[in-house]
Amino acid sequence: MEYGSKVKIFDRNLKRRQSCMANAPKDPLLDAVAENLLDRLEDCKKSFPTALCVGVSLESVRRLSRGRGGIARLILMDSSHDTVKLCEKAELESPSNDIAMSFVVVDEESLPVKESSVDLIISSLGLHWANDLPGVMIQSRLALMPEGLFLAAILGGETLRELRIACTVAQMEREGGISPRMSPLAQVRDAGNLLTRAGFSLPGVDVDEYTVALEVIEHLRSMGETNALLQRSTILNRETALATAAIYESMFAEEDGTVPLTFQVIYMTGWREHHSQQRAKSRGSATVSFSGIQKHFGGGDDSAPPR
């Protein structure tokens, strides 16, 4: 399935290099998000023999997917050669005896997957870097078998709000204006629209927030989550950087001296259409009126005085 984005927001080559330089195979945040995402399989009576994982958190999904969802074969894909090799090495050192693993280096914006070939697609913190997110989700739906499940977690618009505020204030003070230092992220209301637009049935969206107290820039680099905008500024003024750090600490530092960093994670769930799924009745097909329901339960007493 070949899709291509006409609008280029992110530098995919830079993002690939950032992923290669990331050094957080067991990052607590990546593990927490993957764990929360995979927990949704516990609520499904259906099993998913063939699963595909695309995006950043391959190693977290590889370790945490064991014994879940009836997965017998797991295909791990990422555009970063180093990320895939790191995951493959970890599998050799700690094999998943009950799951057959495959490792593929490919850009998730053009999934080389046959239509109706997998039961489950998982993406944990990777799709927010896609230039054509609706296109990737449509490809995912087509790759799923009927009644196949799509599970995704993306960073939401409230992510790094402390850093965004501090950076904006510092730039206004030191440079008299602002430049795009951080990537645009989806809002919660956008997630449901994306699932519907991609054609998924029974769409579900929920949100969670994680606060970590670590070295901000170092943590983002270790996750491979630093700025990859095509229109980014490649120079950061030293005075602006120092001002950002000072403002961040003065506005958000805790009493114990730690500096919090907030990540908003949006979880999306969608199914490929199947005749067994629940469907809404067509408009006008109701056989009982609301007034009839009120009268039946004693709420339609016409003798009651008006308020």
HELIX and SHEET records of a PDB file:
HELIX    1   1 ARG A   12  MET A   21  1                                  10    
HELIX    2   2 PRO A   28  LEU A   38  1                                  11    
HELIX    3   3 ASP A   39  ASP A   43  5                                   5    
HELIX    4   4 LEU A   58  LEU A   64  1                                   7    
HELIX    5   5 HIS A   81  GLU A   93  1                                  13    
HELIX    6   6 LEU A  127  TRP A  129  5                                   3    
HELIX    7   7 LEU A  133  ALA A  143  1                                  11    
HELIX    8   8 ARG A  161  GLU A  175  1                                  15    
HELIX    9   9 VAL A  188  ARG A  197  1                                  10    
HELIX   10  10 VAL A  216  MET A  223  1                                   8    
HELIX   11  11 ARG A  238  PHE A  252  1                                  15    
HELIX   12  12 PHE A  290  HIS A  296  1                                   7    
SHEET    1   A 7 ALA A 100  VAL A 105  0                                        
SHEET    2   A 7 ARG A  73  ASP A  78  1                                        
SHEET    3   A 7 THR A  50  VAL A  54  1                                        
SHEET    4   A 7 VAL A 118  SER A 124  1                                        
SHEET    5   A 7 LEU A 144  LEU A 155  1                                        
SHEET    6   A 7 LEU A 261  TRP A 271 -1                                        
SHEET    7   A 7 SER A 201  VAL A 212 -1                                        
END                                                                             
